[in-house]
C-alpha cells in the first residue's frame, strides 16, 4: 500500500507514528506479579525494547522520521518527534533515549493529575484512550501531507497493552476509516493479556500488520523484523498474518460487544436491545420486536 507516489522522497523513506500504551493500571497490575502476562515484562523492560527500536528506525535511513505518542487513560500527548531537529545519528542515541524517558515521565504525571478524583480503580481492566492517540496520529500525518511537495511514506504503529474500551468503538472506527481513506496503514503489536478486536479490524481494513508476540522477552526482535520494514519491502517479505479477525461491533446503548443486535436504518447505530427511538439520530422505531415463540404458543393454545 502506498500513498501519493508523486509526493514521496523514495520508496524506502518512512514516517512512523508510534502509539505507546502508558496505562498505569495495566503496568502496575503486571508489576505486582502473579499470573498476569505483563508480570514477565515490566514497563521499564518494555521501554528497553521500544526505545532501541525507535533508534534503529532513525539509523536505517537518515530521512526516516519517528513520532512517539503516549496513550494514557485520561489524555494523549506527543512525546518525541525526530522532525523537530535535536540529536540525530548513532552518537546521540543516549540523548534521544533520555529525552523520551523524561517526557514520558512528565506525561504520566500529567495524566494522573487529570484523572485525580475520577480514577476507575479496576486493575488492569481499565482501557487506554486509543481513539485519542489515533486521532493525534492522523492529524500529524495530515499536517505532513500539507507541509510540502514531498514527504515520507506514513504509517502508524500501535503498541497496545491494555484491553479494548467498548465505549470508544465509534471513535476508533471513525479513525480507522479515516486512515483507510488517507491510505495510511495501521500496524498493531499487542503485548497485553488478550487479542485486540479494535486493532485486528484496524490492521485488516488499512492493510497493516497485526501481531501478538508469543515471547515478550524477544519483543525487540519482533519489532525489528516485522514492523521496521518499509511499505515497499513488505511486497517481497513473508510477514505474519492474523489467524482471524473479530468483526463484532459494540452496541451504542451499553457499550458491549455483541453478536446480534438491532441496527437503525437511518444512521446505522447498533443496539443490543429493541429501542423505541434511536438515541443517535432520533428516528422512531414503529415496529415492535416479535416474540420468538409467539407463533408456536398460539398453535399450542389452539
Protein Blocks (a to p, Z undefined) as FASTA:
>chain_A
ZZdfklgfblmbccddddddfbfklmmmmmngpjbfklmmcfklmmmmmmmmmmmmmmmp
mkbccddddddfkbccdfbdfkngpjedjklmmmmmmmmmmmmmmmmmmmmmmmgoiacc
ebjmbccdfklmmmmmmmmmmmmmmmpmbdcddddddddfbdcdfklmmmmmmmmmmmmm
nopacddddfbfbdcfklmmmmmmnopacdddfblklmmmmmmmmmmpcfklmmmcccdd
dfbdcfbdcdfklopacfbdcddfklopacfbdcfbdfknopacfbdcddfklmmmmmmm
ZZ
